[in-house]
Amino acid sequence: MFGEDDIIKSHRQRATQIGYIVLACFGLVVFRLWYLQIYKGETLHEYSVQNRLRKELVRAPRGMIYSRDGKLLVDNLPRFDAVLTRQYLKNPETTLPFLAQILGMSMEDLQAILDKNKFEARYRPFVIKKDLTAKEIAMIETESSSLPGVSIDAFISREYKDKEMGAHLLGYISEITQEQLPKYRERDGVNYRLGDFIGQFGVEQQLDKTLRGVSGHEYVEVDALGRSRKYINVDNLFKGIEDEPSVPGNSIRLTIDHDLQVAGYEALVKEKKIGGFVALDVETGEVLAMVSNPAFDPSQFSRGLTSEYWSSLVNNKDKPLRDRVIQDHYSPGSTFKPFTAIAALEEGIINGNTQIRCHGIFKLGKKIFHSWKRYGDETVTVVDALMQSCNIFFYKVASEMDIDVLAKYTKMFGLGSRSGLGLPREVTGLVPTREWKLKRNGIEWQAGETLSCAIGQSYILASTLQLAIAYAAIANEGKVFKPKIIKEVIGTDGEVIEKFTPEVVREIQLKPTTWQLVKKGLYKVMNNPKGTGWYRRGLGLEMAGKTGTAQVASSSADRIYEKCENKPYELRHHGVFVGFAPFDNPKIAVASMVEHGCHGSSAAAPIVEAVISKYMEKYMPEIKKENEKKQLAQYRFYRQQEEIEKQKTEEEEAGGAE
């Protein structure tokens, strides 16, 4: 049994142990305080300061886009977005409905945005609504205490000065999609994230890296609710934390002449025509004008598309998002006939003196081929066959020609392959061969198919840009240029850092007489009263060219001469026209296509005439004046000839009556 002394001794030992434990704990606390306050004091103070900071992205302004004559086509304008940072969001059940009310959004739409960004880091802000109104900005600023985590972010959006006129060429920027993220990260080596804007169409897409620049960042002090506060950095409180300024993108100057662009656009939309046109510099391959209609407002993509506007684009039967100059190809119709003539002249099937019947029908086996008009001259040469667009002449020529021979000469001029312009989504067109048809259909080529191809129908397909390139090569007698849309890249200091020079893809070697005969035929198309383009020759232009009608659907023999305008709209032919000027010293080639325009002369030629007329007026005014005098004299001569013929006919009729 323990005595009283033993119990006291035992308690004393326990008290000593407890004292040691308390002392050890107190020592640990003191050591920890020394460690935190003295040894790590400065570092932890910096950490506490940094917790008061928010790193914000500073987006780089995109470079400007100018026309060749220095007109600003694409500019940057500020816009303001509402952004949310989850890290600071308090009481979402009350904050989010209040935010939705201010922004005029439904909770369903707001929740969809939250779900879309749910995998983003909590400290990273994301956009709730773009392009806020002044009222919305004022409400958010005024009610900031009730909207923790919500702030206003300044953003530089794109403004496209010409709206729809330059839409397809210039393109647009829009927010990168979830599907594009991995693809573009790998392609560009840039850590894109949702909310970043990239070029998605046209020049904006083609030169996105050049225009985009490099984004930076800045630090702002925030309170516990994530609201930015003004802070004066006394005693270098934010030591070692520095902003990184953004680097603006480079600007570019296009080869586009704004005046030509406007002239052609006004002619194209004057009667709400659906189609497009492109103008090329014959001596360099530079694109002087390029428009597709109908179009869209590219500024809407930068601001943030509304569902209503997007729906109006994708559900429009006229497909305004398609660039009809490079994304669509059509049967070129009679604008293809010069290439058939070139093949026949080079292969010795015909020469300048060959005369072939130009009326009635042409039979090949049991198949009957019709001309585009009921009546024609008894016989014509290749020059007059081009002038009158005589189908029968070219049927006869094609009956003695293999399709592979026709394809060989046609492809020399760039038809059947992409031009190399560089804009996305360009189609190749089609120039058929025996091998192509056998591989595609498993059927041998038929001789009658060559006849249809010879007048630009059947399998032959060409884009408007390809036709312009091919006719430019005829105009300069053999040089096929790679078309250029970019003239130079301009650095942020205004200095030219890259310049683009003409590039010849190939030089076509033909007999001099071939060039002369074909060009003479194209000249007479526009400058002879019997030519199909006589009424669209323009004043003082000295233009050469070719009209074309591209059949949309074949017609039965009893309806082949039915007036096109009387057909249902969707069955009307497309109108095509290609021309170059001035004839003696060609400088510009223009191609135009109008869907369901019925005739190249009435639908497409006025557009080409407007563009070339503006070019001559701007760059060759003296020559235009000289050509006007020459043209008026020529017109008077033809009128005199008509009067002589009329008088002769009247005398013959009078003599017959006697």
Backbone hydrogen bonds, N-H to C=O, Kabsch-Sander energy under -0.5 kcal/mol:
donor,donor_aa,acceptor,acceptor_aa,energy
7,I,3,G,-1.8
8,I,4,E,-2.1
9,K,5,D,-2.6
10,S,6,D,-2.4
11,H,7,I,-2.4
12,R,8,I,-2.4
13,Q,9,K,-2.0
14,R,10,S,-1.9
15,A,11,H,-2.6
16,T,12,R,-2.2
17,Q,13,Q,-2.3
18,I,14,R,-2.7
19,G,15,A,-2.4
20,Y,16,T,-2.5
21,I,17,Q,-2.4
22,V,18,I,-2.9
23,L,19,G,-3.1
24,A,20,Y,-2.8
25,C,21,I,-2.7
26,F,22,V,-2.8
27,G,23,L,-2.4
28,L,24,A,-2.5
29,V,25,C,-2.4
30,V,26,F,-2.6
31,F,27,G,-2.9
32,R,28,L,-2.9
33,L,29,V,-2.7
34,W,30,V,-2.6
35,Y,31,F,-2.9
36,L,32,R,-2.9
37,Q,33,L,-3.1
38,I,34,W,-2.1
39,Y,34,W,-2.2
40,K,35,Y,-3.1
44,L,40,K,-2.8
45,H,41,G,-2.0
46,E,42,E,-1.8
47,Y,43,T,-2.0
48,S,44,L,-2.4
49,V,45,H,-2.0
50,Q,46,E,-2.6
51,N,47,Y,-1.8
52,R,49,V,-1.5
53,L,50,Q,-1.9
54,R,220,V,-2.4
56,E,54,R,-0.7
56,E,218,E,-3.3
58,V,216,G,-2.6
59,R,57,L,-0.6
63,G,211,L,-2.1
65,I,74,V,-1.3
66,Y,252,I,-2.5
67,S,71,K,-2.3
68,R,256,I,-3.0
69,D,256,I,-0.5
70,G,67,S,-1.9
73,L,65,I,-2.8
74,V,65,I,-1.8
75,D,159,E,-2.7
77,L,157,S,-3.0
79,R,155,F,-3.2
81,D,153,D,-3.0
82,A,129,K,-2.7
83,V,81,D,-0.6
83,V,151,S,-2.7
84,L,126,F,-2.6
85,T,149,G,-2.2
86,R,84,L,-0.5
87,Q,122,R,-2.5
88,Y,85,T,-1.5
89,L,86,R,-1.3
94,T,91,N,-1.8
95,T,91,N,-2.7
96,L,92,P,-1.8
98,F,94,T,-1.4
99,L,95,T,-2.4
100,A,96,L,-2.7
101,Q,97,P,-2.0
102,I,98,F,-2.0
103,L,99,L,-2.3
104,G,100,A,-0.7
104,G,101,Q,-0.6
105,M,100,A,-2.6
110,L,106,S,-2.2
111,Q,107,M,-2.7
112,A,108,E,-1.9
113,I,109,D,-1.6
114,L,110,L,-2.0
115,D,111,Q,-2.6
116,K,112,A,-1.9
117,N,113,I,-1.4
118,K,115,D,-1.2
120,E,117,N,-1.5
124,R,121,A,-1.6
126,F,84,L,-1.9
128,I,82,A,-3.8
129,K,82,A,-1.4
132,L,80,F,-3.6
137,I,133,T,-2.3
138,A,134,A,-2.2
139,M,135,K,-2.3
140,I,136,E,-2.2
141,E,137,I,-2.2
142,T,138,A,-2.5
143,E,139,M,-2.5
144,S,141,E,-1.0
146,S,143,E,-1.5
147,L,144,S,-1.3
149,G,225,L,-1.8
150,V,147,L,-2.0
151,S,83,V,-2.3
153,D,81,D,-2.9
155,F,79,R,-3.2
157,S,77,L,-3.3
157,S,155,F,-0.7
159,E,75,D,-2.8
161,K,73,L,-2.2
161,K,159,E,-0.8
162,D,73,L,-0.5
163,K,160,Y,-1.7
165,M,162,D,-2.0
166,G,163,K,-0.7
167,A,164,E,-1.2
170,L,166,G,-2.7
171,G,167,A,-2.5
172,Y,201,F,-0.5
174,S,198,I,-2.0
176,I,196,D,-2.9
181,L,177,T,-1.4
183,K,179,E,-0.6
184,Y,180,Q,-3.0
185,R,181,L,-2.3
186,E,182,P,-1.8
187,R,183,K,-2.1
188,D,184,Y,-2.7
189,G,185,R,-1.6
192,Y,190,V,-2.2
196,D,193,R,-2.2
198,I,174,S,-2.3
200,Q,172,Y,-2.8
201,F,172,Y,-0.8
203,V,169,L,-2.3
204,E,170,L,-2.2
204,E,201,F,-0.6
205,Q,201,F,-1.2
205,Q,202,G,-0.7
206,Q,202,G,-2.5
207,L,203,V,-2.7
208,D,205,Q,-1.3
211,L,207,L,-2.4
212,R,208,D,-2.4
213,G,209,K,-0.8
214,V,247,V,-2.4
216,G,58,V,-2.9
217,H,244,E,-2.3
218,E,56,E,-2.4
220,V,54,R,-2.1
221,E,229,R,-0.6
222,V,52,R,-3.4
223,D,227,R,-1.8
226,G,223,D,-2.0
229,R,221,E,-3.0
233,N,231,Y,-0.6
234,V,232,I,-2.3
236,N,233,N,-1.0
237,L,234,V,-0.9
239,K,236,N,-1.1
241,I,238,F,-1.9
242,E,240,G,-0.7
244,E,217,H,-2.8
247,V,214,V,-3.2
249,G,61,P,-2.8
250,N,210,T,-2.1
251,S,490,I,-2.5
252,I,64,M,-2.3
253,R,488,E,-2.8
254,L,66,Y,-3.1
254,L,252,I,-0.5
255,T,485,I,-2.0
257,D,288,L,-3.0
258,H,256,I,-0.7
261,Q,257,D,-2.2
262,V,258,H,-2.4
263,A,259,D,-2.3
264,G,260,L,-2.5
265,Y,261,Q,-2.3
266,E,262,V,-2.6
267,A,263,A,-1.5
268,L,264,G,-2.1
269,V,265,Y,-2.7
270,K,266,E,-0.9
272,K,269,V,-1.8
273,K,268,L,-1.5
275,G,273,K,-0.6
275,G,293,N,-2.3
276,G,593,M,-2.2
277,F,291,V,-2.1
278,V,591,A,-2.2
279,A,289,A,-2.7
280,L,589,A,-3.2
281,D,286,E,-2.6
282,V,280,L,-0.7
282,V,587,K,-2.1
284,T,281,D,-1.0
285,G,281,D,-2.9
287,V,484,K,-3.0
288,L,279,A,-2.8
288,L,286,E,-0.7
289,A,279,A,-1.3
291,V,277,F,-2.2
293,N,275,G,-3.1
300,Q,297,D,-1.5
301,F,298,P,-0.9
302,S,298,P,-1.0
303,R,299,S,-1.9
304,G,300,Q,-1.4
310,W,306,T,-2.3
311,S,307,S,-2.2
312,S,308,E,-1.8
313,L,309,Y,-1.1
313,L,310,W,-0.6
314,V,310,W,-2.5
315,N,311,S,-1.9
316,N,313,L,-0.9
319,K,316,N,-1.9
322,R,319,K,-1.5
324,R,322,R,-1.0
326,I,323,D,-0.7
327,Q,323,D,-3.1
328,D,323,D,-0.6
330,Y,462,A,-2.5
333,G,456,G,-2.2
335,T,332,P,-1.5
336,F,333,G,-1.9
337,K,334,S,-1.3
339,F,336,F,-1.5
340,T,336,F,-1.1
341,A,337,K,-2.6
342,I,338,P,-2.2
343,A,339,F,-2.2
344,A,340,T,-2.3
345,L,341,A,-2.6
346,E,342,I,-2.6
347,E,343,A,-2.0
348,G,345,L,-0.7
349,I,344,A,-1.9
350,I,344,A,-1.3
354,T,351,N,-1.1
356,I,380,V,-2.3
358,C,377,D,-1.0
358,C,378,E,-1.2
360,G,374,R,-0.8
362,F,369,F,-2.6
364,L,367,K,-2.5
367,K,364,L,-1.8
369,F,362,F,-3.1
371,S,360,G,-0.8
380,V,356,I,-2.1
385,A,381,T,-2.3
386,L,382,V,-1.9
387,M,383,V,-2.1
388,Q,384,D,-2.7
389,S,385,A,-0.7
390,C,385,A,-2.3
391,N,389,S,-0.7
394,F,390,C,-1.3
395,Y,391,N,-2.4
396,K,392,I,-2.4
397,V,393,F,-2.0
398,A,394,F,-2.5
399,S,395,Y,-1.8
400,E,397,V,-1.4
401,M,398,A,-1.7
405,V,402,D,-0.7
406,L,402,D,-1.9
407,A,403,I,-2.5
408,K,404,D,-1.8
409,Y,405,V,-1.7
410,T,406,L,-2.1
411,K,407,A,-2.6
412,M,408,K,-0.9
413,F,409,Y,-0.7
413,F,410,T,-1.2
414,G,411,K,-1.7
415,L,410,T,-1.1
417,S,414,G,-1.0
426,E,423,L,-0.7
427,V,326,I,-2.7
430,L,461,L,-2.5
437,K,433,T,-2.1
438,L,434,R,-2.2
439,K,435,E,-2.4
440,R,436,W,-2.4
441,N,437,K,-3.4
442,G,437,K,-0.8
442,G,438,L,-1.1
443,I,437,K,-0.7
449,E,446,Q,-1.2
450,T,446,Q,-0.8
450,T,447,A,-0.9
451,L,447,A,-1.0
452,S,448,G,-1.4
453,C,449,E,-2.1
454,A,450,T,-2.0
455,I,451,L,-0.6
455,I,452,S,-0.8
456,G,453,C,-2.1
457,Q,452,S,-2.3
460,I,457,Q,-1.5
461,L,430,L,-2.4
462,A,330,Y,-2.8
464,T,324,R,-0.5
465,L,325,V,-1.7
467,L,463,S,-1.9
468,A,464,T,-1.8
469,I,465,L,-2.2
470,A,466,Q,-2.5
471,Y,467,L,-2.4
472,A,468,A,-2.0
473,A,469,I,-1.7
474,I,470,A,-1.4
475,A,471,Y,-2.6
476,N,472,A,-2.2
477,E,474,I,-0.8
478,G,473,A,-3.1
480,V,478,G,-0.7
480,V,506,R,-2.7
481,F,479,K,-0.8
482,K,503,E,-3.1
484,K,285,G,-1.6
487,K,253,R,-2.7
487,K,485,I,-0.5
488,E,253,R,-1.7
489,V,498,E,-2.9
490,I,251,S,-3.2
491,G,495,E,-3.2
494,G,491,G,-1.8
497,I,489,V,-2.4
497,I,495,E,-0.5
498,E,489,V,-1.3
500,F,487,K,-2.2
505,V,480,V,-3.0
505,V,503,E,-0.6
506,R,480,V,-1.2
508,I,478,G,-3.1
508,I,506,R,-0.5
510,L,508,I,-0.8
514,T,511,K,-1.0
515,W,511,K,-1.5
516,Q,512,P,-2.3
517,L,513,T,-2.7
518,V,514,T,-2.3
519,K,515,W,-2.5
520,K,516,Q,-2.2
521,G,517,L,-2.1
522,L,518,V,-2.1
523,Y,519,K,-2.1
524,K,520,K,-2.3
525,V,521,G,-1.4
526,M,522,L,-0.8
526,M,523,Y,-0.8
527,N,523,Y,-1.9
528,N,524,K,-1.2
531,G,528,N,-2.7
532,T,387,M,-1.7
533,G,525,V,-2.1
534,W,531,G,-1.4
536,R,533,G,-2.0
537,R,534,W,-1.2
540,G,538,G,-0.7
544,A,580,F,-2.7
545,G,522,L,-2.0
546,K,578,V,-2.5
548,G,576,V,-2.2
550,A,574,H,-2.5
551,Q,549,T,-0.7
559,R,556,S,-1.9
560,I,556,S,-0.6
560,I,557,A,-0.6
562,E,559,R,-1.5
566,N,563,K,-1.5
567,K,564,C,-2.0
571,L,568,P,-2.1
572,R,568,P,-0.6
572,R,569,Y,-1.5
574,H,550,A,-2.7
575,G,594,V,-2.7
576,V,548,G,-2.8
577,F,592,S,-2.3
578,V,546,K,-1.8
579,G,590,V,-2.7
580,F,544,A,-2.9
581,A,588,I,-1.9
583,F,542,E,-2.2
585,N,582,P,-0.6
587,K,581,A,-3.0
588,I,581,A,-2.0
589,A,280,L,-2.3
590,V,579,G,-3.0
591,A,278,V,-2.4
592,S,577,F,-2.7
593,M,276,G,-2.5
594,V,575,G,-2.9
595,E,274,I,-3.2
597,G,594,V,-1.5
598,C,573,H,-3.2
599,H,597,G,-2.2
603,A,599,H,-2.1
604,A,599,H,-0.7
604,A,600,G,-0.7
605,A,600,G,-2.8
607,I,604,A,-0.9
608,V,604,A,-1.4
609,E,605,A,-2.9
610,A,606,P,-1.9
611,V,607,I,-2.0
612,I,608,V,-2.7
613,S,609,E,-2.4
614,K,610,A,-1.9
615,Y,611,V,-2.2
616,M,612,I,-2.8
617,E,613,S,-2.3
618,K,614,K,-1.9
619,Y,615,Y,-3.2
620,M,615,Y,-0.6
620,M,616,M,-1.5
624,K,620,M,-2.2
625,K,621,P,-1.9
626,E,622,E,-2.2
627,N,623,I,-2.8
628,E,624,K,-1.9
629,K,625,K,-1.7
630,K,626,E,-2.2
631,Q,627,N,-2.9
632,L,628,E,-2.4
633,A,629,K,-2.0
634,Q,630,K,-2.3
635,Y,631,Q,-2.5
636,R,632,L,-2.3
637,F,633,A,-1.9
638,Y,634,Q,-2.2
639,R,635,Y,-2.3
640,Q,636,R,-2.2
641,Q,637,F,-2.3
642,E,638,Y,-2.3
643,E,639,R,-2.2
644,I,640,Q,-2.4
645,E,641,Q,-2.6
646,K,642,E,-2.7
647,Q,643,E,-2.7
648,K,644,I,-2.5
649,T,645,E,-2.4
650,E,646,K,-2.3
651,E,647,Q,-2.2
652,E,648,K,-2.3
653,E,649,T,-2.5
654,A,650,E,-2.3
655,G,651,E,-2.5
656,G,652,E,-2.3
657,A,653,E,-1.8
658,E,654,A,-1.5
